[in-house]
Amino acid sequence: MRTPRARRALDDIPVYRPGKAAASEDQKLSSNENPYDPLPGVVERASAELGRINRYPDAGMTALYDALSTRFGLSPDHFAAGTGSVAVLYALLNAHLEAGDEIVYPWRSFEAYPIAADLTGATAVRVPLRPDATHDLDAMAAAITDRTRVVIVCTPNNPTGPVVKAAELDRFLAAVPPHVLVVVDEAYVEFIRDPDAADGLAVLAGHDNVVVLRTFSKAYGLAGLRVGYAIARPQVAEAIRKATPPFAVTDLSQAAAVASLDSADALAERVEAIVQERDAMVGALREQGWDLPETQANFVWLPLGDDAMEFAAWCDPISVRPFAGHGVRISVGSPQANAAFLDRAATWLKEH
């Protein structure tokens, strides 16, 4: 008997695996979540939308785009929002890729890249990271062919943590043909403290083929409401909006995002606290004897290779994120959770 069959493109696509659940939220260091409560005013303004959930949300996302326009000094037609930056990426790739095209991205990087790319039917070209867990932009430039339509640059890179330097990105963009779209994924940009790091907005200003991805899930602490956005030339942003399902972002989520943008001072204070915890974790791990790359995100990376899964189990009840055969990513959580993880990490080294 014949039964309905999904597209063959799905045969080799892995299911996205979320971070492992923990016994308590304070022990969950697997999903790069912000450990702080929502910013001041966010819950109140979002809750005000609950009384009208019988109505469709504003499909034009007018208030959100106006707030982003004010924040970045760009007209509203430069933005395209969706349910998290990953959904914006899916729409972007659907708008720009089809069978026969190629997409180039670093690996290992964000695990949604291969899923989003393969669903379009395009051919994915993965370029290995350098030994220090940074992008090999020279190799990525060399991987571009006449079939390449999109290239992704993830800075800071998830899950390894290093940034792409500004000078490196400038050289790379000079080598990329103007018809190839360069996606600069800056989901963790607020945590960057490296003065030499690339600035997506700066390169966007000088290149018509650049699009920047950002999110409210990480620094802004709205992971549960799913709001991300692209910043691009108006024609690129319009294509992304066309490929985005209507009413994608609820009014509740839009209100929370706008309120978060209004809490800049509180945001800066919380992000700085996370950065201080991150730097303390890196220092403590290196003092224990771990060799780990620089990180400018809200997580650290241990390149454990084949020991990744065993180490993740060892950390229980602290939940961390293993990538089989590669390493383990540990989010920066509360000081108590971070201390508990560091204790497990130190014990691992003593016993292995």
C-alpha positions as CSV (number, residue, x, y, z in Angstrom):
1,M,0.0,0.0,0.0
2,R,1.3,3.4,-0.9
3,T,1.3,6.1,1.7
4,P,2.1,9.8,1.6
5,R,5.8,10.5,1.5
6,A,7.5,13.6,2.6
7,R,10.1,15.3,0.4
8,R,13.3,13.3,-0.1
9,A,15.2,16.4,1.0
10,L,14.1,15.5,4.6
11,D,15.7,12.1,4.5
12,D,19.1,13.3,5.5
13,I,18.0,16.3,7.6
14,P,18.5,15.9,11.3
15,V,15.7,16.9,13.8
16,Y,16.7,20.0,15.7
17,R,17.7,18.9,19.2
18,P,16.9,21.5,22.0
19,G,19.1,21.7,25.0
20,K,18.6,19.0,27.6
21,A,16.0,19.8,30.2
22,A,17.3,20.2,33.8
23,A,15.7,19.4,37.1
24,S,15.4,23.1,37.7
25,E,15.8,26.1,35.4
26,D,18.8,27.3,37.5
27,Q,20.6,24.1,36.5
28,K,20.0,24.5,32.8
29,L,23.2,25.7,31.0
30,S,22.4,24.1,27.7
31,S,20.3,26.7,25.7
32,N,22.1,30.0,25.9
33,E,19.2,31.5,27.8
34,N,19.5,34.8,29.8
35,P,19.3,33.8,33.5
36,Y,17.6,37.1,34.5
37,D,13.9,37.8,34.6
38,P,12.4,40.0,31.8
39,L,13.5,43.6,31.7
40,P,11.5,46.3,33.5
41,G,8.2,47.0,32.0
42,V,8.2,44.0,29.6
43,V,5.8,41.8,31.5
44,E,3.3,44.7,32.0
45,R,3.3,45.8,28.4
46,A,3.1,42.3,27.1
47,S,0.3,41.3,29.5
48,A,-1.8,44.2,28.3
49,E,-2.1,42.4,24.9
50,L,-3.6,39.3,26.5
51,G,-7.1,41.0,26.6
52,R,-7.2,41.1,22.8
53,I,-5.8,37.7,21.8
54,N,-9.0,37.1,19.9
55,R,-7.7,39.5,17.3
56,Y,-5.0,38.9,14.7
57,P,-1.7,40.6,15.4
58,D,-0.4,43.5,13.4
59,A,1.0,41.7,10.3
60,G,2.9,44.9,9.4
61,M,4.7,44.8,12.8
62,T,4.4,48.6,12.7
63,A,5.4,49.4,16.3
64,L,8.3,46.9,16.2
65,Y,9.7,48.2,13.0
66,D,9.3,51.8,14.1
67,A,11.2,51.0,17.3
68,L,13.9,49.3,15.4
69,S,14.0,52.2,13.0
70,T,14.6,54.6,15.9
71,R,17.2,52.3,17.5
72,F,19.3,51.9,14.4
73,G,18.6,55.1,12.5
74,L,17.3,53.3,9.4
75,S,13.9,53.5,7.8
76,P,11.4,50.7,8.7
77,D,11.7,49.1,5.3
78,H,15.2,47.9,6.2
79,F,13.8,45.3,8.7
80,A,12.2,41.9,8.5
81,A,11.1,40.2,11.7
82,G,10.0,36.6,12.5
83,T,9.7,34.1,15.3
84,G,13.3,34.3,16.3
85,S,16.3,34.9,14.1
86,V,16.3,31.3,13.1
87,A,12.9,31.7,11.5
88,V,14.1,34.8,9.7
89,L,17.0,32.8,8.4
90,Y,14.6,30.1,7.1
91,A,12.6,32.8,5.3
92,L,15.8,34.4,3.9
93,L,17.1,31.2,2.5
94,N,13.7,30.2,1.0
95,A,13.7,33.6,-0.6
96,H,17.1,33.3,-2.1
97,L,17.9,29.6,-2.7
98,E,16.6,26.9,-4.9
99,A,17.7,23.6,-6.3
100,G,21.0,24.0,-8.2
101,D,22.2,26.8,-6.0
102,E,24.9,26.6,-3.3
103,I,25.3,28.0,0.2
104,V,28.6,28.3,2.0
105,Y,28.8,28.3,5.8
106,P,31.4,27.5,8.5
107,W,31.3,24.2,10.4
108,R,30.9,23.5,13.2
109,S,28.5,26.4,13.6
110,F,24.8,26.9,14.4
111,E,23.1,23.5,14.0
112,A,20.0,25.1,12.3
113,Y,22.2,26.1,9.3
114,P,22.2,22.7,7.6
115,I,18.5,22.1,8.3
116,A,17.5,25.5,6.8
117,A,19.8,25.2,3.9
118,D,18.9,21.6,2.9
119,L,15.2,22.3,3.0
120,T,15.6,24.7,0.1
121,G,17.1,22.0,-2.1
122,A,20.3,23.9,-2.5
123,T,23.7,22.3,-2.0
124,A,25.4,23.1,1.2
125,V,29.2,23.7,1.3
126,R,30.6,23.4,4.8
127,V,33.9,24.9,5.5
128,P,35.7,23.6,8.6
129,L,36.7,26.0,11.3
130,R,40.4,26.7,12.0
131,P,42.0,24.8,14.9
132,D,41.4,27.8,17.2
133,A,37.6,27.5,16.5
134,T,37.5,30.6,14.3
135,H,36.1,31.1,10.8
136,D,38.5,30.3,8.0
137,L,37.3,33.1,5.8
138,D,40.0,32.5,3.2
139,A,38.8,29.0,2.7
140,M,35.2,30.2,2.7
141,A,36.0,32.7,-0.1
142,A,37.7,30.0,-2.1
143,A,34.6,27.8,-1.7
144,I,32.4,30.3,-3.6
145,T,31.6,29.2,-7.1
146,D,29.3,30.6,-9.8
147,R,26.5,28.6,-8.2
148,T,26.9,30.2,-4.8
149,R,24.0,32.5,-3.8
150,V,24.4,32.8,0.0
151,V,27.3,32.7,2.5
152,I,26.8,32.7,6.3
153,V,29.2,34.3,8.8
154,C,28.4,33.6,12.4
155,T,30.0,36.1,14.8
156,P,30.3,35.3,17.7
157,N,30.3,31.7,16.4
158,N,27.8,29.4,18.0
159,P,28.8,27.0,19.6
160,T,32.5,27.8,19.8
161,G,32.4,31.5,20.8
162,P,35.1,33.4,18.8
163,V,34.3,36.5,16.8
164,V,35.2,37.4,13.2
165,K,37.6,40.3,13.2
166,A,36.6,43.5,11.4
167,A,39.7,43.5,9.1
168,E,39.1,39.8,8.3
169,L,35.5,40.4,7.3
170,D,36.4,43.5,5.2
171,R,38.9,41.4,3.2
172,F,36.4,38.6,2.9
173,L,33.6,40.9,1.6
174,A,36.0,42.4,-1.0
175,A,36.5,38.8,-2.4
176,V,32.8,37.9,-2.4
177,P,31.0,38.6,-5.7
178,P,28.3,41.3,-5.3
179,H,25.4,39.0,-6.3
180,V,26.2,36.7,-3.4
181,L,24.3,37.5,-0.2
182,V,26.4,37.5,2.9
183,V,24.4,36.8,6.1
184,V,26.2,38.1,9.2
185,D,24.5,36.3,12.1
186,E,25.0,38.4,15.2
187,A,22.6,36.6,17.7
188,Y,25.2,37.3,20.5
189,V,26.4,40.7,19.5
190,E,25.5,42.4,22.8
191,F,28.1,40.3,24.6
192,I,31.0,41.3,22.4
193,R,33.8,43.2,24.2
194,D,36.6,42.7,21.6
195,P,37.4,46.1,20.1
196,D,38.6,44.4,16.9
197,A,35.4,42.5,16.3
198,A,33.5,42.9,13.1
199,D,30.4,45.1,13.2
200,G,27.6,43.9,11.0
201,L,25.9,47.3,10.8
202,A,29.2,48.9,9.7
203,V,29.6,46.4,6.8
204,L,26.0,46.6,5.9
205,A,26.4,50.4,5.4
206,G,29.1,49.8,2.8
207,H,27.7,46.7,1.0
208,D,24.5,46.1,-0.8
209,N,24.8,42.3,-0.5
210,V,25.0,42.1,3.4
211,V,22.1,41.2,5.7
212,V,22.5,41.2,9.5
213,L,20.5,38.8,11.8
214,R,19.8,39.7,15.4
215,T,17.5,38.5,18.1
216,F,15.6,39.4,21.3
217,S,16.1,35.8,22.6
218,K,19.6,36.1,24.1
219,A,20.7,39.4,25.7
220,Y,17.1,40.7,25.9
221,G,15.8,37.6,27.6
222,L,12.7,37.0,25.4
223,A,13.6,33.4,24.3
224,G,10.1,32.2,25.1
225,L,8.4,34.8,22.9
226,R,10.4,34.3,19.7
227,V,11.3,37.6,18.1
228,G,14.2,38.0,15.8
229,Y,14.9,40.2,12.8
230,A,17.0,41.0,9.8
231,I,18.5,44.3,8.9
232,A,19.2,44.6,5.2
233,R,18.7,46.8,2.1
234,P,15.0,47.4,1.5
235,Q,14.8,45.0,-1.5
236,V,16.4,42.2,0.5
237,A,14.2,42.8,3.6
238,E,11.1,42.8,1.4
239,A,12.0,39.4,-0.1
240,I,12.4,38.0,3.5
241,R,9.0,39.5,4.5
242,K,7.4,37.9,1.4
243,A,8.7,34.5,2.5
244,T,7.6,34.9,6.1
245,P,4.1,33.5,7.1
246,P,1.6,36.3,7.8
247,F,1.0,37.2,11.5
248,A,4.2,35.4,12.4
249,V,5.0,37.5,15.4
250,T,2.2,38.1,18.0
251,D,1.3,41.5,19.3
252,L,2.2,40.2,22.7
253,S,5.8,39.4,21.5
254,Q,6.0,42.7,19.6
255,A,5.0,44.7,22.7
256,A,7.6,42.8,24.7
257,A,10.3,43.5,22.2
258,V,9.5,47.2,22.0
259,A,9.5,47.4,25.8
260,S,12.8,45.7,25.9
261,L,14.3,48.3,23.5
262,D,13.1,51.0,25.9
263,S,15.1,49.4,28.8
264,A,18.5,50.1,27.4
265,D,20.1,50.9,30.8
266,A,18.8,47.8,32.5
267,L,19.9,45.7,29.5
268,A,23.4,47.0,29.6
269,E,23.7,46.3,33.3
270,R,22.5,42.7,32.9
271,V,24.6,42.0,29.9
272,E,27.7,43.3,31.7
273,A,27.0,41.0,34.6
274,I,26.8,38.0,32.2
275,V,30.1,39.1,30.5
276,Q,31.8,39.3,33.9
277,E,30.5,35.8,34.7
278,R,31.7,34.5,31.3
279,D,35.2,35.9,31.7
280,A,35.4,34.4,35.2
281,M,34.3,31.0,33.9
282,V,37.0,31.1,31.2
283,G,39.6,32.1,33.7
284,A,38.6,29.3,36.1
285,L,38.5,26.7,33.4
286,R,42.0,27.6,32.1
287,E,43.3,27.6,35.7
288,Q,41.9,24.1,36.0
289,G,43.9,23.1,32.9
290,W,41.3,23.2,30.2
291,D,42.3,24.4,26.7
292,L,39.4,26.4,25.3
293,P,38.9,29.1,22.6
294,E,38.3,32.8,23.3
295,T,34.6,33.5,23.6
296,Q,32.7,36.7,23.1
297,A,29.2,35.2,23.5
298,N,27.2,34.1,26.6
299,F,28.7,30.6,26.6
300,V,32.0,28.8,26.7
301,W,33.2,25.9,24.5
302,L,35.1,22.8,25.5
303,P,36.6,21.0,22.5
304,L,36.2,17.5,24.0
305,G,35.8,15.6,20.7
306,D,34.8,12.0,21.3
307,D,34.4,12.6,25.0
308,A,31.6,15.2,24.6
309,M,28.7,12.9,25.4
310,E,30.4,11.3,28.4
311,F,31.3,14.8,29.8
312,A,27.8,16.0,29.4
313,A,26.5,13.0,31.4
314,W,29.2,13.7,34.0
315,C,27.9,17.2,34.5
316,D,24.5,16.0,35.7
317,P,22.4,17.5,37.3
318,I,23.8,20.6,35.5
319,S,22.5,20.4,31.9
320,V,25.1,21.3,29.2
321,R,24.9,21.0,25.4
322,P,27.1,18.3,23.9
323,F,27.8,18.0,20.2
324,A,28.8,14.5,19.5
325,G,32.4,14.2,18.2
326,H,33.0,17.9,18.6
327,G,32.7,19.4,22.0
328,V,30.4,20.8,24.7
329,R,28.9,24.2,25.0
330,I,28.1,25.6,28.4
331,S,25.9,28.7,28.8
332,V,26.6,31.3,31.3
333,G,23.9,31.0,34.0
334,S,23.5,32.2,37.6
335,P,26.7,32.4,39.7
336,Q,25.5,29.4,41.6
337,A,24.9,27.2,38.5
338,N,28.2,28.4,37.0
339,A,30.1,27.4,40.2
340,A,28.4,24.0,40.2
341,F,29.5,23.4,36.7
342,L,33.1,24.5,37.4
343,D,33.2,22.0,40.2
344,R,32.1,19.2,37.9
345,A,34.6,20.3,35.2
346,A,37.5,20.2,37.8
347,T,36.5,16.8,39.0
348,W,36.4,15.5,35.4
349,L,40.0,16.5,34.8
350,K,41.2,14.9,38.0
351,E,39.5,11.6,37.1
352,H,40.3,11.4,33.4
